[in-house]
Amino acid sequence: MTSDVEISSIAVVSPDVEGTISALGKFLELKEKVLQKDDAMVIAGKKYIKRSGWRKIALAFNISTEIISVERDYSSNLKIVHVKARATAPNGRVSEEIASCDSTEFDSRVRFSVHNLETKAATRAINRAISNLVGGGEVSAEEITQGNDETPAQDVVSPNADFDADKRGIELASDGQVKFMADLLRQLNLDPDIDSLKKMTKQAAHNKIEELKGKLKEGAKA
């Protein structure tokens, strides 16, 4: 007695290498031809595209954008907003990204308001979605700068660097950021090194705060 053996084959889809190279080439070409000087800023020797630049790229690729959700935490002195944005290409491809902004990013030079806070987070989320959709994967200028969208960028350095802030024009972490980081570290049963925290840049402090809050959330779930 014979038995029939059914052999199934798995179809392997080959990547469209030429198409990918062509798409990336168009993106790079577009940046050179469409973006103007005011659409980008140089931070620590590297060029970052601003909101106006990402909107031009979205227009050129016929990409539509929308805000999917806004989560607000205004229950304490630290005001935080998280925004999810979606970018959609004509072929149906979608990119969704989440970005945040908190009140420690603003100071006496850049006035804090709920409008500025939420606009900054929305701008970051939309920029990320557009960037990932077109294949750039780049960090936007608004990810680096502090306060509102008109704030000039400062040099970005390692939080552990030994430097003279006055000479290099670097903005150090605000008192509020230092205090908040210290409180978060204590909640994690860690001893805060206040001197080291005071040497961090505003952006580095913001990133550290997000990291510490994430660790606290993970601990709460465990």
N, CA, C and O of each residue as an XYZ file, in Angstrom:
888
protein
N       0.853     -1.184      0.000
C       0.000      0.000      0.000
C       0.889      1.233      0.000
O       1.818      1.359      0.797
N       0.584      2.107     -0.888
C       1.396      3.324     -0.970
C       0.622      4.499     -0.399
O      -0.606      4.545     -0.469
N       1.335      5.422      0.151
C       0.697      6.629      0.686
C       1.229      7.842     -0.039
O       2.412      7.940     -0.363
N       0.330      8.748     -0.278
C       0.737      9.966     -0.964
C       1.314     10.951      0.046
O       0.711     11.231      1.083
N       2.449     11.448     -0.268
C       3.092     12.437      0.593
C       2.951     13.806     -0.053
O       3.409     14.043     -1.171
N       2.305     14.695      0.683
C       2.096     16.039      0.147
C       3.252     16.940      0.557
O       3.503     17.143      1.745
N       3.929     17.458     -0.400
C       5.064     18.332     -0.151
C       4.633     19.774     -0.375
O       4.187     20.154     -1.457
N       4.777     20.543      0.659
C       4.413     21.961      0.538
C       5.680     22.795      0.456
O       6.676     22.491      1.112
N       5.639     23.823     -0.334
C       6.801     24.713     -0.473
C       6.457     26.071      0.105
O       5.318     26.531      0.017
N       7.453     26.704      0.696
C       7.273     28.028      1.277
C       7.815     29.062      0.306
O       8.980     29.030     -0.088
N       6.952     29.959     -0.058
C       7.364     30.997     -1.003
C       8.152     32.071     -0.261
O       7.678     32.625      0.732
N       9.321     32.354     -0.733
C      10.158     33.383     -0.140
C      10.095     34.634     -1.009
O      10.416     34.598     -2.197
N       9.687     35.708     -0.416
C       9.566     36.967     -1.156
C      10.907     37.688     -1.131
O      11.430     38.015     -0.066
N      11.438     37.925     -2.282
C      12.722     38.621     -2.374
C      12.516     40.116     -2.159
O      11.556     40.692     -2.672
N      13.402     40.739     -1.413
C      13.268     42.186     -1.187
C      13.517     42.966     -2.463
O      14.334     42.574     -3.296
N      12.817     44.056     -2.606
C      12.974     44.923     -3.773
C      14.158     45.854     -3.519
O      13.991     47.009     -3.128
N      15.357     45.321     -3.750
C      16.572     46.080     -3.458
C      16.642     47.340     -4.306
O      16.911     48.425     -3.791
N      16.401     47.196     -5.606
C      16.500     48.350     -6.493
C      15.467     49.415     -6.136
O      15.749     50.613     -6.177
N      14.255     48.954     -5.782
C      13.202     49.900     -5.416
C      13.544     50.652     -4.142
O      13.283     51.848     -4.020
N      14.139     49.925     -3.185
C      14.521     50.545     -1.916
C      15.611     51.584     -2.124
O      15.555     52.685     -1.576
N      16.603     51.217     -2.925
C      17.697     52.144     -3.221
C      17.169     53.385     -3.918
O      17.599     54.504     -3.637
N      16.217     53.169     -4.844
C      15.637     54.292     -5.583
C      14.872     55.223     -4.649
O      14.972     56.444     -4.766
N      14.099     54.639     -3.712
C      13.304     55.445     -2.782
C      14.199     56.268     -1.869
O      13.936     57.446     -1.627
N      15.268     55.638     -1.357
C      16.184     56.355     -0.485
C      16.910     57.456     -1.247
O      17.170     58.538     -0.720
N      17.231     57.151     -2.503
C      17.896     58.152     -3.338
C      17.006     59.361     -3.564
O      17.479     60.498     -3.563
N      15.705     59.113     -3.759
C      14.761     60.214     -3.969
C      14.636     61.066     -2.708
O      14.516     62.289     -2.780
N      14.665     60.398     -1.551
C      14.562     61.129     -0.290
C      15.767     62.043     -0.116
O      15.619     63.209      0.249
N      16.958     61.515     -0.377
C      18.174     62.320     -0.242
C      18.192     63.470     -1.246
O      18.599     64.586     -0.925
N      17.745     63.177     -2.462
C      17.701     64.215     -3.496
C      16.707     65.305     -3.117
O      16.946     66.494     -3.326
N      15.582     64.864     -2.553
C      14.544     65.809     -2.147
C      15.062     66.754     -1.072
O      14.790     67.954     -1.107
N      15.801     66.215     -0.125
C      16.338     67.051      0.952
C      17.243     68.143      0.397
O      17.231     69.276      0.877
N      18.023     67.794     -0.612
C      18.964     68.754     -1.171
C      18.257     69.834     -1.986
O      18.662     70.996     -1.963
N      17.187     69.446     -2.718
C      16.551     70.380     -3.645
C      15.386     71.166     -3.056
O      15.158     72.315     -3.433
N      14.647     70.551     -2.133
C      13.431     71.181     -1.626
C      13.663     71.980     -0.349
O      13.120     73.071     -0.178
N      14.476     71.420      0.546
C      14.660     72.072      1.831
C      15.535     73.318      1.715
O      16.570     73.308      1.049
N      15.103     74.382      2.372
C      15.859     75.622      2.381
C      16.630     75.738      3.689
O      16.496     74.903      4.584
N      17.428     76.775      3.781
C      18.292     76.948      4.948
C      17.495     76.986      6.248
O      17.916     76.415      7.254
N      16.339     77.662      6.228
C      15.534     77.815      7.439
C      14.792     76.543      7.825
O      14.177     76.490      8.889
N      14.840     75.516      6.977
C      14.130     74.264      7.257
C      14.975     73.286      8.075
O      14.530     72.175      8.364
N      16.171     73.686      8.443
C      17.043     72.807      9.226
C      17.931     73.646     10.122
O      18.092     74.846      9.901
N      18.507     73.017     11.131
C      19.473     73.703     11.990
C      20.613     72.748     12.317
O      20.422     71.533     12.380
N      21.785     73.306     12.523
C      22.961     72.506     12.832
C      23.164     72.480     14.337
O      23.271     73.524     14.979
N      23.216     71.271     14.894
C      23.413     71.086     16.330
C      24.599     70.152     16.515
O      24.595     69.028     16.012
N      25.607     70.612     17.231
C      26.815     69.824     17.465
C      27.400     69.284     16.161
O      27.861     68.145     16.097
N      27.373     70.119     15.129
C      27.992     69.762     13.861
C      27.144     68.904     12.946
O      27.598     68.533     11.864
N      25.909     68.574     13.353
C      25.044     67.727     12.536
C      23.767     68.478     12.193
O      23.221     69.205     13.023
N      23.290     68.296     10.949
C      22.091     69.000     10.500
C      20.839     68.207     10.874
O      20.756     66.999     10.648
N      19.870     68.916     11.452
C      18.591     68.306     11.827
C      17.461     69.069     11.133
O      17.439     70.300     11.144
N      16.531     68.341     10.536
C      15.411     68.957      9.832
C      14.363     69.433     10.834
O      14.014     68.721     11.775
N      13.868     70.656     10.611
C      12.852     71.237     11.484
C      11.443     70.885     10.990
O      11.269     70.234      9.960
N      10.456     71.333     11.751
C       9.058     71.051     11.420
C       8.711     71.484      9.992
O       8.076     70.733      9.250
N       9.125     72.688      9.611
C       8.805     73.182      8.273
C       9.374     72.278      7.192
O       8.759     72.081      6.144
N      10.569     71.725      7.457
C      11.188     70.826      6.486
C      10.435     69.518      6.347
O      10.230     69.029      5.236
N      10.015     68.942      7.488
C       9.266     67.681      7.428
C       7.915     67.873      6.757
O       7.420     66.960      6.097
N       7.309     69.053      6.917
C       6.032     69.300      6.242
C       6.221     69.384      4.733
O       5.360     68.941      3.972
N       7.338     69.946      4.299
C       7.633     70.007      2.861
C       7.866     68.602      2.295
O       7.428     68.284      1.190
N       8.560     67.775      3.070
C       8.804     66.396      2.636
C       7.477     65.635      2.533
O       7.254     64.883      1.584
N       6.601     65.841      3.520
C       5.289     65.185      3.493
C       4.498     65.626      2.258
O       3.842     64.809      1.612
N       4.564     66.911      1.937
C       3.857     67.434      0.768
C       4.414     66.845     -0.523
O       3.659     66.478     -1.424
N       5.742     66.756     -0.606
C       6.383     66.230     -1.815
C       6.039     64.762     -2.048
O       5.873     64.342     -3.193
N       5.930     63.978     -0.975
C       5.608     62.551     -1.097
C       4.105     62.285     -0.981
O       3.673     61.133     -0.955
N       3.317     63.356     -0.914
C       1.858     63.245     -0.799
C       1.447     62.438      0.433
O       0.552     61.595      0.366
N       2.110     62.707      1.550
C       1.844     62.008      2.808
C       0.851     62.815      3.643
O       1.014     64.023      3.815
N      -0.168     62.147      4.155
C      -1.128     62.805      5.042
C      -0.786     62.466      6.487
O      -0.294     61.373      6.768
N      -1.043     63.398      7.408
C      -0.732     63.172      8.820
C      -1.956     63.474      9.686
O      -2.809     64.280      9.314
N      -2.028     62.826     10.828
C      -3.124     63.073     11.765
C      -2.694     62.698     13.175
O      -1.822     61.852     13.368
N      -3.312     63.333     14.145
C      -3.075     63.018     15.548
C      -4.054     61.918     15.952
O      -5.263     62.061     15.772
N      -3.527     60.816     16.501
C      -4.359     59.676     16.885
C      -4.836     59.798     18.325
O      -6.002     59.535     18.618
N      -3.947     60.193     19.217
C      -4.339     60.295     20.621
C      -3.433     61.282     21.354
O      -2.298     61.537     20.950
N      -3.970     61.826     22.442
C      -3.218     62.738     23.306
C      -3.452     62.304     24.748
O      -4.590     62.268     25.215
N      -2.369     61.976     25.450
C      -2.471     61.592     26.859
C      -1.816     62.678     27.706
O      -0.664     63.046     27.479
N      -2.562     63.185     28.680
C      -2.071     64.279     29.512
C      -1.936     63.835     30.963
O      -2.788     63.119     31.490
N      -0.862     64.268     31.593
C      -0.670     64.044     33.022
C      -0.328     65.392     33.644
O       0.834     65.798     33.676
N      -1.347     66.073     34.134
C      -1.167     67.394     34.724
C      -1.455     67.363     36.226
O      -1.780     68.388     36.825
N      -1.331     66.180     36.825
C      -1.716     66.006     38.225
C      -0.675     66.526     39.221
O      -0.984     66.681     40.403
N       0.534     66.794     38.769
C       1.583     67.272     39.662
C       2.239     68.519     39.077
O       1.803     69.038     38.049
N       3.287     68.992     39.740
C       3.993     70.170     39.223
C       4.632     69.894     37.870
O       4.806     70.810     37.066
N       4.984     68.628     37.613
C       5.551     68.264     36.319
C       4.410     67.943     35.362
O       3.691     66.963     35.555
N       4.248     68.750     34.352
C       3.195     68.546     33.360
C       3.769     67.759     32.181
O       4.787     68.148     31.610
N       3.124     66.665     31.823
C       3.610     65.808     30.746
C       2.485     65.526     29.762
O       1.336     65.325     30.157
N       2.821     65.515     28.494
C       1.846     65.128     27.477
C       2.506     64.162     26.502
O       3.649     64.364     26.092
N       1.769     63.099     26.131
C       2.229     62.104     25.170
C       1.279     62.141     23.970
O       0.063     62.063     24.140
N       1.819     62.258     22.787
C       1.006     62.355     21.571
C       1.376     61.236     20.604
O       2.553     60.976     20.354
N       0.350     60.579     20.065
C       0.573     59.580     19.014
C       0.100     60.172     17.688
O      -1.023     60.667     17.590
N       0.956     60.121     16.673
C       0.626     60.653     15.355
C       0.760     59.565     14.297
O       1.519     58.609     14.459
N       0.018     59.727     13.225
C       0.060     58.757     12.121
C       0.359     59.487     10.820
O      -0.196     60.551     10.545
N       1.245     58.897     10.026
C       1.539     59.392      8.683
C       1.168     58.296      7.697
O       1.531     57.136      7.893
N       0.449     58.651      6.640
C      -0.027     57.665      5.673
C       0.418     58.037      4.271
O       0.229     59.171      3.833
N       1.012     57.074      3.565
C       1.469     57.288      2.197
C       0.350     56.934      1.210
O      -0.593     56.235      1.583
N       0.437     57.399     -0.034
C      -0.595     57.111     -1.034
C      -0.806     55.608     -1.272
O      -1.905     55.187     -1.634
N       0.242     54.800     -1.071
C       0.108     53.361     -1.296
C      -0.492     52.631     -0.092
O      -0.600     51.405     -0.096
N      -0.880     53.384      0.934
C      -1.510     52.781      2.105
C      -0.557     52.455      3.243
O      -0.993     52.068      4.327
N       0.719     52.606      3.008
C       1.690     52.332      4.062
C       1.549     53.355      5.186
O       1.387     54.550      4.939
N       1.613     52.864      6.431
C       1.359     53.719      7.582
C       2.513     53.665      8.571
O       3.142     52.623      8.754
N       2.782     54.798      9.207
C       3.765     54.866     10.288
C       3.124     55.604     11.448
O       2.635     56.721     11.283
N       3.123     54.977     12.632
C       2.590     55.613     13.829
C       3.712     55.769     14.846
O       4.465     54.828     15.095
N       3.823     56.955     15.432
C       4.886     57.241     16.383
C       4.337     58.004     17.581
O       3.373     58.759     17.463
N       4.970     57.794     18.748
C       4.596     58.492     19.972
C       5.750     59.389     20.413
O       6.910     58.977     20.381
N       5.433     60.599     20.817
C       6.446     61.529     21.325
C       5.894     62.242     22.559
O       4.681     62.340     22.747
N       6.799     62.731     23.383
C       6.402     63.373     24.639
C       7.072     64.731     24.795
O       8.053     65.047     24.122
N       6.516     65.514     25.694
C       7.122     66.779     26.090
C       6.690     67.044     27.529
O       5.553     66.750     27.897
N       7.586     67.597     28.343
C       7.206     67.916     29.724
C       7.608     69.341     30.064
O       8.404     69.967     29.364
N       7.042     69.835     31.149
C       7.193     71.242     31.504
C       8.603     71.641     31.911
O       8.904     72.833     31.960
N       9.484     70.675     32.206
C      10.859     71.024     32.569
C      11.647     71.532     31.365
O      12.735     72.083     31.529
N      11.109     71.353     30.159
C      11.800     71.820     28.961
C      11.662     73.330     28.768
O      12.301     73.909     27.889
N      10.833     73.958     29.586
C      10.614     75.388     29.471
C      11.238     76.100     30.665
O      11.346     75.533     31.752
N      11.643     77.341     30.454
C      12.242     78.116     31.546
C      11.817     79.570     31.422
O      10.886     79.892     30.684
N      12.501     80.444     32.144
C      12.133     81.859     32.139
C      12.316     82.501     30.761
O      11.661     83.491     30.436
N      13.212     81.925     29.956
C      13.459     82.477     28.616
C      12.371     82.063     27.630
O      12.025     82.814     26.718
N      11.841     80.869     27.824
C      10.778     80.349     26.968
C       9.576     80.046     27.848
O       9.597     79.096     28.631
N       8.540     80.845     27.723
C       7.393     80.751     28.619
C       6.654     79.432     28.453
O       6.370     78.996     27.338
N       6.347     78.801     29.592
C       5.568     77.563     29.561
C       4.085     77.879     29.417
O       3.564     78.806     30.037
N       3.423     77.087     28.588
C       1.966     77.120     28.501
C       1.530     75.742     28.034
O       2.309     75.012     27.420
N       0.294     75.390     28.323
C      -0.228     74.091     27.887
C      -0.198     73.998     26.371
O       0.084     72.938     25.812
N      -0.490     75.116     25.706
C      -0.463     75.129     24.238
C       0.931     74.784     23.715
O       1.070     73.930     22.840
N       1.969     75.448     24.250
C       3.341     75.180     23.809
C       3.750     73.740     24.099
O       4.416     73.092     23.292
N       3.339     73.258     25.264
C       3.673     71.884     25.670
C       3.089     70.869     24.688
O       3.794     69.980     24.211
N       1.803     71.008     24.392
C       1.133     70.036     23.534
C       1.539     70.190     22.070
O       1.616     69.206     21.334
N       1.799     71.429     21.654
C       2.258     71.648     20.277
C       3.616     70.996     20.046
O       3.858     70.398     18.997
N       4.504     71.118     21.037
C       5.841     70.524     20.920
C       5.755     69.006     20.795
O       6.412     68.408     19.943
N       4.941     68.387     21.651
C       4.807     66.933     21.601
C       4.203     66.480     20.277
O       4.641     65.485     19.700
N       3.193     67.211     19.794
C       2.549     66.865     18.525
C       3.521     67.007     17.359
O       3.556     66.170     16.457
N       4.310     68.081     17.392
C       5.305     68.300     16.337
C       6.306     67.158     16.289
O       6.633     66.658     15.213
N       6.794     66.744     17.458
C       7.760     65.643     17.512
C       7.164     64.348     16.964
O       7.813     63.629     16.204
N       5.921     64.058     17.359
C       5.286     62.811     16.928
C       5.068     62.792     15.416
O       5.336     61.787     14.757
N       4.583     63.901     14.875
C       4.337     63.975     13.423
C       5.646     63.880     12.658
O       5.727     63.171     11.654
N       6.676     64.589     13.121
C       7.978     64.533     12.457
C       8.523     63.103     12.427
O       9.029     62.644     11.403
N       8.412     62.405     13.566
C       8.890     61.021     13.638
C       8.149     60.129     12.640
O       8.760     59.316     11.947
N       6.828     60.293     12.579
C       6.021     59.451     11.696
C       6.393     59.667     10.231
O       6.523     58.710      9.468
N       6.563     60.937      9.846
C       6.955     61.242      8.464
C       8.338     60.677      8.175
O       8.555     60.058      7.133
N       9.272     60.888      9.095
C      10.648     60.434      8.907
C      10.723     58.921      8.706
O      11.409     58.444      7.802
N      10.021     58.175      9.546
C      10.054     56.715      9.423
C       9.355     56.232      8.165
O       9.748     55.220      7.586
N       8.324     56.945      7.737
C       7.571     56.522      6.561
C       8.377     56.672      5.279
O       8.317     55.803      4.409
N       9.123     57.750      5.150
C       9.890     57.979      3.917
C      11.240     57.276      3.943
O      11.978     57.309      2.958
N      11.567     56.639      5.071
C      12.816     55.888      5.123
C      13.985     56.670      5.661
O      15.110     56.170      5.684
N      13.735     57.900      6.099
C      14.836     58.700      6.614
C      15.263     58.240      7.989
O      16.455     58.109      8.267
N      14.273     57.990      8.865
C      14.567     57.552     10.230
C      15.372     58.564     11.010
O      16.080     58.202     11.950
N      15.275     59.828     10.636
C      16.086     60.864     11.268
C      15.393     61.476     12.481
O      14.165     61.510     12.562
N      16.191     61.951     13.408
C      15.678     62.691     14.561
C      15.472     64.132     14.116
O      16.354     64.721     13.491
N      14.318     64.700     14.433
C      14.033     66.071     14.017
C      14.672     67.074     14.965
O      15.069     66.735     16.080
N      14.762     68.314     14.502
C      15.365     69.371     15.324
C      14.580     69.570     16.611
O      15.160     69.891     17.649
N      13.268     69.382     16.553
C      12.428     69.581     17.731
C      12.663     68.524     18.805
O      12.248     68.701     19.951
N      13.329     67.421     18.441
C      13.684     66.414     19.432
C      14.855     66.902     20.293
O      15.033     66.451     21.425
N      15.645     67.821     19.749
C      16.854     68.283     20.411
C      16.638     69.598     21.131
O      17.141     69.789     22.239
N      15.894     70.511     20.513
C      15.722     71.835     21.091
C      14.782     71.820     22.274
O      13.986     70.897     22.443
N      14.883     72.862     23.097
C      14.042     73.000     24.285
C      12.962     74.047     24.041
O      13.081     74.883     23.145
N      11.912     73.990     24.845
C      10.885     75.018     24.783
C      10.064     74.962     23.517
O       9.754     73.881     23.016
N       9.705     76.138     22.991
C       8.855     76.141     21.806
C       9.678     75.989     20.532
O      10.903     75.888     20.584
N       9.000     75.974     19.396
C       9.667     75.669     18.131
C      10.607     76.763     17.649
O      11.388     76.535     16.725
N      10.550     77.934     18.249
C      11.405     79.025     17.803
C      12.683     79.131     18.619
O      13.514     80.000     18.354
N      12.852     78.258     19.610
C      14.037     78.324     20.460
C      15.275     77.890     19.688
O      15.273     76.798     19.121
N      16.326     78.694     19.640
C      17.538     78.275     18.940
C      18.182     77.089     19.631
O      18.166     76.989     20.858
N      18.739     76.208     18.854
C      19.343     75.003     19.422
C      20.640     75.330     20.129
O      21.374     76.236     19.732
N      20.911     74.579     21.182
C      22.177     74.695     21.893
C      23.044     73.486     21.555
O      22.554     72.468     21.067
N      24.332     73.618     21.823
C      25.240     72.497     21.612
C      24.832     71.346     22.525
O      24.395     71.567     23.655
N      24.974     70.119     22.032
C      24.593     68.948     22.806
C      25.844     68.178     23.191
O      26.645     67.823     22.326
N      26.021     67.915     24.481
C      27.216     67.228     24.945
C      26.824     66.058     25.826
O      25.666     65.916     26.220
N      27.803     65.226     26.128
C      27.568     64.118     27.044
C      27.263     64.645     28.427
O      27.911     65.588     28.881
N      26.262     64.042     29.130
C      25.922     64.525     30.468
C      27.067     64.390     31.461
O      27.042     65.026     32.516
N      28.071     63.574     31.146
C      29.200     63.375     32.051
C      30.408     64.227     31.681
O      31.470     64.124     32.295
N      30.226     65.074     30.663
C      31.371     65.861     30.190
C      31.746     66.929     31.206
O      30.892     67.468     31.909
N      33.037     67.225     31.268
C      33.527     68.275     32.159
C      33.673     69.527     31.312
O      34.557     69.607     30.459
N      32.802     70.511     31.547
C      32.836     71.686     30.692
C      32.452     72.928     31.472
O      31.916     72.850     32.578
N      32.741     74.084     30.868
C      32.365     75.377     31.428
C      31.157     75.858     30.639
O      31.290     76.284     29.492
N      29.986     75.791     31.245
C      28.744     76.102     30.536
C      28.731     77.534     30.008
O      28.216     77.790     28.920
N      29.294     78.464     30.773
C      29.285     79.857     30.336
C      30.088     80.049     29.059
O      29.687     80.806     28.175
N      31.236     79.356     28.963
C      32.106     79.515     27.801
C      31.527     78.857     26.566
O      31.699     79.362     25.457
N      30.838     77.729     26.743
C      30.361     76.989     25.582
C      28.914     77.290     25.248
O      28.399     76.790     24.248
N      28.245     78.096     26.063
C      26.874     78.476     25.747
C      25.885     77.340     25.879
O      24.867     77.325     25.187
N      26.165     76.385     26.758
C      25.295     75.222     26.915
C      24.356     75.441     28.090
O      24.780     75.885     29.157
N      23.098     75.133     27.895
C      22.125     75.284     28.960
C      22.130     74.049     29.847
O      21.929     72.929     29.377
N      22.361     74.269     31.133
C      22.346     73.167     32.082
C      20.925     72.864     32.525
O      20.007     73.660     32.326
N      20.768     71.701     33.127
C      19.465     71.291     33.639
C      18.923     72.331     34.613
O      19.673     72.923     35.389
N      17.620     72.543     34.561
C      17.005     73.508     35.462
C      16.953     72.933     36.878
O      17.123     71.730     37.081
N      16.715     73.816     37.854
C      16.592     73.355     39.241
C      15.452     72.356     39.379
O      15.539     71.385     40.130
N      14.378     72.619     38.636
C      13.230     71.712     38.679
C      13.577     70.325     38.168
O      13.147     69.320     38.735
N      14.369     70.272     37.081
C      14.776     68.983     36.533
C      15.672     68.235     37.514
O      15.509     67.032     37.719
N      16.616     68.949     38.117
C      17.536     68.328     39.078
C      16.753     67.749     40.254
O      16.989     66.613     40.665
N      15.828     68.528     40.788
C      15.030     68.080     41.931
C      14.188     66.859     41.556
O      14.082     65.903     42.325
N      13.592     66.906     40.364
C      12.725     65.803     39.941
C      13.534     64.525     39.728
O      13.097     63.440     40.111
N      14.723     64.654     39.111
C      15.578     63.475     38.921
C      15.987     62.879     40.258
O      15.997     61.660     40.431
N      16.328     63.757     41.207
C      16.732     63.287     42.537
C      15.586     62.540     43.212
O      15.803     61.496     43.827
N      14.369     63.067     43.103
C      13.196     62.412     43.695
C      12.953     61.039     43.065
O      12.657     60.068     43.762
N      13.082     60.974     41.752
C      12.871     59.698     41.049
C      13.918     58.668     41.463
O      13.593     57.498     41.665
N      15.170     59.098     41.588
C      16.239     58.192     41.994
C      15.989     57.660     43.403
O      16.216     56.481     43.674
N      15.528     58.514     44.284
C      15.240     58.069     45.655
C      14.101     57.048     45.661
O      14.123     56.093     46.436
N      13.107     57.254     44.792
C      12.002     56.301     44.693
C      12.479     54.944     44.196
O      11.856     53.917     44.463
N      13.601     54.955     43.464
C      14.196     53.713     42.969
C      15.245     53.178     43.940
O      16.007     52.267     43.616
N      15.267     53.773     45.155
C      16.223     53.378     46.196
C      17.673     53.593     45.770
O      18.559     52.808     46.107
N      17.895     54.663     45.030
C      19.238     55.017     44.588
C      19.622     56.359     45.190
O      18.770     57.219     45.412
N      20.903     56.529     45.450
C      21.414     57.777     46.032
C      21.717     58.779     44.916
O      22.611     58.523     44.109
N      21.023     59.887     44.839
C      21.295     60.860     43.772
C      22.596     61.619     43.993
O      22.871     62.087     45.098
N      23.392     61.737     42.937
C      24.602     62.545     42.976
C      24.225     63.928     42.437
O      24.256     64.158     41.228
N      23.876     64.830     43.328
C      23.348     66.130     42.928
C      24.323     66.906     42.044
O      23.914     67.547     41.076
N      25.604     66.847     42.377
C      26.601     67.576     41.580
C      26.617     67.093     40.129
O      26.703     67.895     39.199
N      26.532     65.769     39.947
C      26.520     65.205     38.590
C      25.239     65.588     37.864
O      25.264     65.889     36.671
N      24.124     65.580     38.577
C      22.845     65.937     37.964
C      22.856     67.387     37.486
O      22.297     67.708     36.438
N      23.502     68.261     38.268
C      23.557     69.678     37.908
C      24.425     69.931     36.675
O      24.294     70.973     36.033
N      25.307     68.992     36.338
C      26.179     69.151     35.174
C      25.530     68.668     33.878
O      26.100     68.832     32.800
N      24.347     68.077     33.979
C      23.677     67.566     32.787
C      23.056     68.708     31.984
O      22.649     69.725     32.547
N      22.990     68.532     30.684
C      22.293     69.511     29.851
C      20.792     69.329     30.032
O      20.340     68.315     30.564
N      20.033     70.305     29.591
C      18.580     70.211     29.712
C      18.038     68.996     28.965
O      17.177     68.278     29.474
N      18.551     68.772     27.749
C      18.053     67.644     26.959
C      18.421     66.314     27.607
O      17.610     65.388     27.639
N      19.653     66.223     28.125
C      20.082     64.997     28.787
C      19.240     64.741     30.031
O      18.897     63.598     30.336
N      18.909     65.814     30.748
C      18.071     65.682     31.942
C      16.670     65.204     31.567
O      16.086     64.359     32.245
N      16.148     65.754     30.486
C      14.824     65.329     30.012
C      14.824     63.833     29.684
O      13.910     63.102     30.065
N      15.865     63.393     28.972
C      15.963     61.978     28.604
C      16.099     61.096     29.845
O      15.523     60.010     29.910
N      16.867     61.574     30.830
C      17.066     60.816     32.064
C      15.765     60.694     32.841
O      15.469     59.637     33.399
N      14.990     61.767     32.881
C      13.699     61.745     33.567
C      12.780     60.697     32.938
O      12.120     59.938     33.648
N      12.740     60.659     31.604
C      11.912     59.670     30.908
C      12.375     58.251     31.234
O      11.558     57.352     31.431
N      13.684     58.063     31.287
C      14.248     56.743     31.595
C      13.867     56.306     33.006
O      13.458     55.163     33.214
N      13.999     57.202     33.966
C      13.697     56.878     35.365
C      12.206     56.613     35.560
O      11.826     55.716     36.312
N      11.368     57.389     34.888
C       9.926     57.166     34.993
C       9.556     55.797     34.427
O       8.679     55.112     34.953
N      10.245     55.404     33.336
C       9.998     54.086     32.753
C      10.362     52.968     33.723
O       9.650     51.970     33.827
N      11.472     53.140     34.431
C      11.904     52.134     35.404
C      10.915     52.024     36.566
O      10.654     50.930     37.065
N      10.370     53.160     36.990
C       9.385     53.136     38.063
C       8.118     52.416     37.630
O       7.532     51.663     38.408
N       7.692     52.646     36.388
C       6.502     51.973     35.868
C       6.725     50.464     35.786
O       5.837     49.677     36.112
N       7.927     50.068     35.343
C       8.241     48.641     35.257
C       8.218     48.001     36.626
O       7.739     46.879     36.787
N       8.744     48.728     37.633
C       8.762     48.210     38.987
C       7.360     48.053     39.554
O       7.082     47.123     40.311
N       6.468     48.989     39.173
C       5.103     48.947     39.677
C       4.334     47.764     39.101
O       3.442     47.213     39.746
N       4.701     47.374     37.851
C       4.005     46.267     37.200
C       4.496     44.909     37.718
O       3.768     43.918     37.657
N       5.750     44.868     38.233
C       6.352     43.599     38.658
C       5.651     43.034     39.912
O       6.030     41.971     40.405
